[in-house]
């Protein structure tokens, strides 16, 4: 019953002495992997009459699906919203660095920018599988420019847009090709937004409601048109009652939350989780200052000031050459401008702040974003047949190792020795 080693031989790896997250429970079972996918050991043994070629002792650790970050603006000095000739290498750097935080897939996010930025940047960020080089790219998240001026947050007012007479044609003129786009955040109260939502969802693009002053009725109409996500709930967003209400009547609505200890009060995290736990998606909303120290950094057309764990808009670069420059922008503001907390930190803070189960905290960073994107058959799960993208965690949920397609792509230094 040993495996044959012919030309098509692919080794079977058995991860032992672990607890795996499957079916919303941590189970004391082994994880079996072959050819980048998770195996059913009973079928392997009884139908193929094979056993493992290699066993790896996990030391009692937790094995959870790899984290998926659907809103990350950059990191480690890389700004996805900067139009350069080296966008691809910047995305690759971030993809490699976030492996240490358990992220195996992500959606590079562009904040509100002028059309020429989208036209130059978007073709440089194709969908890409993950591996030793870094986390996989699932498609770009476009946050803006079709958002509310009143709730623009850190987005530069000079580049905000509304839907004109041609509606979806205006979207295409702004963004250019949508081939690499996975999510678009927009404000549903903008005129003709429902036409745009329907056109985007018809192309398989997830529409998220965000940076909005819409009331519940407008949000419900947007959901009926096809919207399925709410961008960073409680931050420059719809009233606090919106997400739980939209999640009723059988409509599966997801909502993002920034659980970094700064953006969202612990009480708000608890309220949202208790109201609609199956829709909660943890996002980092990380900015280019992620992984760097205090000081000034960019975020698209803005300059931000990082002080400790907080990042504020410091200078509005879009207005520096304009006589209409806002004095508050130039002198510094108290407008939050994204997070500098990586995903594993957000998971641990969410667990502590809400008192939820470990399983719930882990699924909010894995299964739920996969479901949002319609990828739950292959991502965000350790079910048989799924991609073998997973993270190895100790009991305090610190990352010990990260695997993509069953291949070790990162591990803590102590384990290397």
PAKOLDO-610424 format. One line per 8 residues: number of its first residue (from 1); their letters; for each residue x, y, z of C-alpha. Coordinates in Angstrom, 3 decimals. Layout:
NUM = A = X,Y,Z  ...
//
This chain:
1 = XXXXXXXX = 0.000,0.000,0.000  2.949,2.327,-0.493  2.605,4.980,-3.135  4.098,4.225,-6.509  6.684,6.657,-7.818  5.969,6.739,-11.539  6.216,9.747,-13.838  2.937,11.196,-12.526
9 = XXXXXXXX = 3.674,10.521,-8.865  2.661,13.313,-6.471  3.506,12.882,-2.776  0.824,12.703,-0.103  1.588,14.792,2.978  -0.107,14.102,6.301  -0.133,16.919,8.875  -0.478,15.338,12.306
17 = XXXXXXXX = -0.871,16.414,15.943  -3.071,19.380,15.078  -6.556,20.835,15.376  -8.103,21.744,12.055  -10.914,24.235,11.481  -13.628,22.463,9.541  -17.394,22.799,9.655  -17.185,25.707,12.125
25 = XXXXXXXX = -15.397,23.478,14.641  -11.817,22.807,15.675  -11.362,19.075,15.190  -8.501,16.890,16.379  -7.879,15.372,12.994  -4.999,15.118,10.566  -4.883,17.185,7.398  -3.992,15.320,4.203
33 = XXXXXXXX = -2.660,17.158,1.156  -1.673,16.138,-2.365  -1.086,18.205,-5.473  -2.036,21.442,-3.767  -5.449,20.218,-2.602  -6.925,18.760,0.563  -7.565,15.010,0.452  -10.246,12.782,1.915
41 = XXXXXXXX = -8.076,10.198,3.768  -10.779,7.519,3.670  -10.960,7.628,-0.114  -7.176,7.679,-0.297  -6.916,4.575,1.888  -9.898,2.508,0.797  -10.204,3.430,-2.897  -6.613,4.211,-3.890
49 = XXXXXXXX = -5.112,1.987,-1.183  -2.408,4.562,-0.456  -0.912,6.079,2.689  1.112,9.212,3.359  4.547,9.652,1.827  5.484,12.200,4.483  4.207,13.119,7.922  4.659,16.527,9.534
57 = XXXXXXXX = 4.094,16.982,13.261  2.334,20.291,13.915  3.059,20.327,17.650  -0.563,20.664,18.694  -1.115,23.853,16.679  -4.297,25.072,15.008  -4.584,24.706,11.228  -7.024,27.238,9.792
65 = XXXXXXXX = -7.803,28.302,6.219  -5.459,30.999,4.960  -6.621,34.531,5.655  -8.147,36.558,2.815  -7.872,40.362,2.914  -10.355,42.020,0.551  -9.340,45.583,1.443  -5.662,46.463,1.635
73 = XXXXXXXX = -4.346,49.721,0.152  -0.674,48.796,0.283  2.016,48.228,2.864  5.730,48.217,3.569  6.140,51.479,1.682  4.115,50.364,-1.347  1.058,52.430,-2.346  -1.224,50.622,-4.801
81 = XXXXXXXX = -2.804,53.952,-5.795  0.453,55.450,-7.066  0.726,55.375,-10.865  4.277,54.192,-11.551  5.940,51.813,-13.967  6.615,49.401,-11.108  3.141,48.697,-9.753  3.571,44.961,-10.310
89 = XXXXXXXX = 6.774,44.748,-8.298  5.136,46.709,-5.480  2.172,44.330,-5.372  4.623,41.419,-5.367  6.480,42.875,-2.382  3.299,43.258,-0.353  2.157,39.777,-1.407  5.373,38.316,-0.065
97 = XXXXXXXX = 5.425,40.267,3.188  1.843,39.503,4.230  2.577,35.769,4.226  4.028,36.209,7.714  0.602,37.415,8.847  -1.214,34.345,7.533  -2.672,36.014,4.430  -2.762,33.662,1.440
105 = XXXXXXXX = -5.004,35.739,-0.882  -5.870,39.432,-1.130  -7.531,42.177,-3.152  -5.164,45.116,-3.741  -7.263,48.220,-3.106  -7.155,51.574,-4.877  -8.581,54.624,-3.148  -10.187,57.557,-4.979
113 = XXXXXXXX = -7.854,58.683,-7.755  -7.969,60.556,-11.064  -8.853,58.472,-14.165  -5.280,58.418,-15.450  -4.190,56.550,-12.307  -6.757,53.789,-12.820  -5.885,53.524,-16.512  -2.219,53.041,-15.709
121 = XXXXXXXX = -2.426,50.937,-12.561  -5.244,48.452,-13.203  -3.635,46.676,-16.187  -0.558,46.086,-14.009  -2.416,44.090,-11.317  -3.664,40.852,-12.900  -5.264,38.011,-10.982  -2.443,35.710,-9.883
129 = XXXXXXXX = -2.158,32.451,-7.979  -0.240,32.429,-4.722  2.920,30.485,-3.976  6.413,30.882,-2.510  6.570,34.281,-4.204  3.617,35.584,-2.178  -0.119,35.593,-1.517  -2.462,35.208,-4.456
137 = XXXXXXXX = -4.147,38.237,-6.052  -7.915,37.696,-6.345  -8.627,40.930,-8.213  -8.575,44.637,-7.438  -10.909,46.424,-5.024  -11.805,49.925,-6.267  -12.890,52.071,-3.332  -14.188,55.257,-4.940
145 = XXXXXXXX = -14.367,57.707,-6.623  -18.159,57.269,-6.781  -18.755,58.017,-3.103  -20.356,60.670,-0.876  -18.592,63.983,-0.331  -19.987,64.128,3.194  -18.615,60.689,4.062  -15.467,60.724,1.947
153 = XXXXXXXX = -13.175,60.159,4.951  -9.576,60.150,3.741  -10.563,60.252,0.052  -9.570,63.491,-1.748  -12.622,65.589,-2.579  -11.051,66.909,-5.788  -11.302,63.486,-7.435  -14.769,62.376,-6.322
161 = XXXXXXXX = -17.240,61.682,-9.116  -20.953,61.047,-9.627  -22.755,59.012,-12.260  -23.661,61.211,-15.201  -26.182,60.630,-17.969  -24.311,57.688,-19.425  -24.026,55.929,-16.053  -21.995,52.759,-16.742
169 = XXXXXXXX = -20.155,54.349,-19.673  -18.924,56.960,-17.189  -17.638,54.158,-14.985  -15.703,52.667,-17.873  -14.331,56.085,-18.826  -13.110,56.555,-15.241  -11.620,53.122,-14.607  -10.751,51.884,-18.077
177 = XXXXXXXX = -10.707,48.088,-18.377  -12.468,46.188,-15.593  -10.801,42.856,-16.447  -8.742,42.796,-13.220  -11.447,44.235,-10.929  -13.174,42.094,-8.268  -14.910,44.641,-5.978  -16.208,48.191,-6.445
185 = XXXXXXXX = -17.234,50.346,-3.468  -19.776,53.061,-4.250  -22.409,55.209,-2.522  -25.905,53.936,-3.410  -27.576,57.337,-3.007  -25.816,58.658,-6.112  -28.163,59.078,-9.053  -28.325,56.114,-11.470
193 = XXXXXXXX = -26.296,53.973,-9.081  -28.699,51.062,-9.480  -27.970,50.868,-13.214  -24.275,50.751,-12.407  -24.722,48.095,-9.708  -26.645,45.873,-12.108  -24.046,46.327,-14.847  -21.141,45.551,-12.515
201 = XXXXXXXX = -22.743,42.464,-10.994  -23.611,41.210,-14.497  -19.856,41.214,-15.113  -19.226,39.175,-11.959  -17.927,42.141,-9.975  -18.907,42.380,-6.312  -20.536,45.716,-5.452  -20.015,47.124,-1.980
209 = XXXXXXXX = -21.827,50.049,-0.358  -19.497,52.481,1.343  -18.583,56.078,2.179  -22.280,56.809,2.025  -25.069,58.882,3.599  -27.747,56.570,2.193  -30.699,55.686,4.359  -31.871,52.121,4.810
217 = XXXXXXXX = -34.349,52.329,1.943  -31.649,53.359,-0.541  -29.385,50.617,0.765  -32.142,48.017,0.398  -32.735,49.103,-3.206  -29.017,48.730,-3.860  -29.083,45.209,-2.419  -32.045,44.349,-4.625
225 = XXXXXXXX = -29.970,45.572,-7.574  -27.172,43.171,-6.618  -24.942,44.759,-3.945  -23.670,42.175,-1.452  -21.098,43.943,0.722  -20.754,46.949,3.026  -17.332,48.580,3.188  -15.838,49.018,6.692
233 = XXXXXXXX = -19.050,49.259,8.707  -19.103,52.095,11.292  -16.389,54.034,9.412  -17.640,56.779,7.028  -20.634,54.547,6.513  -24.319,53.837,6.634  -26.222,54.101,9.937  -25.227,51.417,12.430
241 = XXXXXXXX = -28.524,49.568,11.970  -28.032,49.060,8.247  -26.024,45.844,8.042  -28.137,43.741,10.429  -31.321,44.964,8.736  -30.008,44.236,5.242  -29.044,40.764,6.400  -32.645,39.816,7.174
249 = XXXXXXXX = -35.261,38.171,4.997  -32.836,35.617,3.605  -30.535,38.139,1.923  -26.931,37.156,2.545  -25.155,40.468,3.024  -21.550,40.718,4.143  -19.920,43.669,5.845  -16.309,44.557,6.455
257 = XXXXXXXX = -14.926,45.628,9.808  -11.540,47.067,10.715  -10.658,45.396,14.004  -7.414,47.232,14.698  -8.257,48.744,18.092  -8.507,52.226,16.568  -11.165,52.373,13.862  -13.943,50.495,15.598
265 = XXXXXXXX = -14.959,50.599,19.236  -15.040,47.146,20.891  -18.715,47.661,21.694  -19.430,48.241,18.000  -17.594,45.042,17.118  -19.677,43.129,19.649  -22.957,44.616,18.397  -22.203,43.827,14.767
273 = XXXXXXXX = -21.032,40.293,15.500  -24.066,39.445,17.607  -26.479,40.941,15.076  -25.120,39.197,11.963  -22.128,36.954,12.740  -22.183,35.026,9.452  -21.760,38.219,7.424  -18.791,39.711,9.237
281 = XXXXXXXX = -15.615,40.014,7.158  -12.427,41.216,8.811  -10.414,43.607,6.642  -7.200,45.415,7.434  -7.757,48.525,5.271  -3.978,48.690,5.611  -2.144,51.649,4.124  1.420,51.897,2.744
289 = XXXXXXXX = 2.665,52.665,6.271  1.908,49.061,7.334  5.169,47.587,8.601  6.880,50.994,8.842  7.382,53.390,11.748  6.026,56.796,12.696  6.221,59.590,10.165  4.663,60.727,6.908
297 = XXXXXXXX = 3.592,58.318,4.184  1.351,58.443,1.101  -2.128,57.049,0.496  -3.069,57.704,-3.103  -3.433,61.463,-3.520  -3.087,62.098,0.228  -0.215,62.278,2.654  -0.818,60.656,6.037
305 = XXXXXXXX = 0.821,61.014,9.415  1.423,57.880,11.465  1.635,58.285,15.224  1.842,55.036,17.140  -1.043,52.836,16.020  -2.997,55.632,14.339  -2.795,57.167,10.856  -4.393,60.524,10.049
313 = XXXXXXXX = -4.661,62.528,6.848  -1.835,65.079,6.991  -1.686,66.741,3.581  -4.079,66.617,0.655  -1.617,66.306,-2.222  -4.369,66.905,-4.763  -4.813,70.462,-3.508  -1.211,71.500,-2.934
321 = XXXXXXXX = -1.043,73.296,-6.277  -4.527,74.739,-6.014  -5.552,78.095,-4.579  -8.536,76.251,-3.082  -6.297,74.200,-0.791  -8.000,73.375,2.485  -6.169,74.760,5.497  -7.180,71.752,7.587
329 = XXXXXXXX = -5.566,69.444,5.035  -2.373,71.424,5.010  -2.113,71.766,8.752  -3.038,68.179,9.478  -6.373,66.631,10.435  -7.922,64.044,12.705  -9.395,62.123,9.778  -8.502,58.444,10.033
337 = XXXXXXXX = -6.863,57.188,6.863  -6.713,53.416,7.021  -5.018,50.994,9.348  -1.473,49.913,10.069  -2.489,46.617,11.681  -1.896,43.340,9.773  -4.586,40.679,9.517  -3.377,38.414,12.325
345 = XXXXXXXX = -3.448,41.370,14.725  -7.009,42.159,13.614  -8.068,38.554,14.250  -6.609,38.549,17.767  -8.149,41.916,18.622  -11.529,40.797,17.292  -11.420,37.676,19.446  -10.527,39.680,22.546
353 = XXXXXXXX = -12.994,42.513,21.911  -16.048,40.400,21.116  -15.487,37.347,23.287  -16.481,35.215,20.311  -15.177,31.700,19.732  -11.802,31.092,18.146  -13.635,29.433,15.277  -15.734,32.555,14.632
361 = XXXXXXXX = -12.717,34.848,14.693  -10.826,32.681,12.214  -13.777,32.278,9.853  -14.284,36.058,9.751  -10.853,36.307,8.116  -11.139,33.265,5.863  -14.487,31.605,5.130  -16.584,34.786,5.068
369 = XXXXXXXX = -14.446,36.729,2.577  -14.277,33.598,0.421  -18.086,33.367,0.483  -18.343,37.063,-0.360  -16.305,36.460,-3.518  -18.003,33.165,-4.364  -14.816,31.183,-3.731  -15.927,29.088,-0.765
377 = XXXXXXXX = -15.502,25.806,-2.659  -11.759,26.344,-2.989  -10.728,29.123,-0.568  -11.489,29.880,3.075  -12.121,26.237,3.919  -10.265,23.032,4.714  -12.964,20.821,3.224  -11.939,17.951,0.967
385 = XXXXXXXX = -11.057,19.136,-2.532  -10.312,22.718,-1.510  -7.017,24.470,-2.183  -4.497,23.617,0.536  -4.033,27.250,1.582  -3.761,27.305,5.361  -2.125,28.969,8.310  -0.555,27.285,11.349
393 = XXXXXXXX = -1.329,29.120,14.598  -0.455,28.681,18.253  -3.119,28.859,20.950  -2.855,32.650,21.137  -3.374,32.852,17.346  0.146,33.943,16.476  1.207,32.719,13.046  3.764,29.922,13.075
401 = XXXXXXXX = 3.698,28.993,9.379  1.802,29.696,6.189  1.088,27.226,3.381  -0.199,27.844,-0.146  -1.246,24.859,-2.279  0.245,22.626,0.411  3.670,24.244,0.085  5.388,25.947,3.008
409 = XXXXXXXX = 5.801,29.610,2.035  6.652,31.161,5.416  7.519,30.045,8.955  8.759,31.645,12.153  12.508,31.867,12.575  12.630,29.483,15.550  11.121,26.716,13.423  13.799,27.145,10.760
417 = X = 16.619,26.383,13.198
//
